[in-house]
């Protein structure tokens, strides 16, 4: 991982994390999608991508867009390790809820020392998932991958377990909490309403499962480990 004394600027770390996140979801990585993700102008994104390319962190791949190099991927995972361990610590030790931690971790991830991050990891028992189910890179940059599918892609009759929430929108996370749609819960796809309608699911143990009609935004935010 990247040592704190050799860290890049906060803006560079933000960009490589954003590129990694878009690629992780299988979304195109372009100046336009990066600008939207980071809420900057396309010209600002273009300028930073040029800088990242000059530093050997990204490459432009024909017909595929912007991709992280090996060094860029390692940097992104270093930032993600800090971010996701901070989120985990805030929830586990300081009583934050999962909808409160993303913005806090955004601010802290650039300033915490590697020693503090390692001690947080040890304190928490070296977790491999954060409060949203996102994988936490190990100190060597490796990641424990799970075989999952988005709820939006599942046909009726599918049964699985909710293992990840991709969206960090606090309102969406609060909605899930209020309706007891949480990580580790059993979920069953009952039906898909026609003409782009909601997906009807049962959440919880079969004996007392609750029924929900979930729109596309939530269906695309939930990853399911299919049984």
QUIVEN-V265866 format. One record per helix or strand. SS is the DSSP state (helix for helix, strand for strand). FROM is the first residue (numbers start at 1). LEN is the number of residues. If there is no record, write none. Layout:
BEGIN
ss->SS from->FROM len->LEN
ss->SS from->FROM len->LEN
END
This chain:
BEGIN
ss->helix from->4 len->3
ss->helix from->10 len->15
ss->strand from->29 len->1
ss->helix from->31 len->8
ss->helix from->42 len->13
ss->strand from->58 len->4
ss->strand from->65 len->4
ss->helix from->70 len->25
ss->helix from->101 len->8
ss->helix from->114 len->10
ss->strand from->129 len->1
ss->strand from->135 len->1
ss->strand from->149 len->2
ss->helix from->151 len->3
ss->strand from->159 len->7
ss->helix from->170 len->9
ss->strand from->186 len->7
ss->strand from->199 len->5
ss->helix from->206 len->3
ss->strand from->210 len->5
ss->helix from->216 len->4
ss->strand from->222 len->5
END
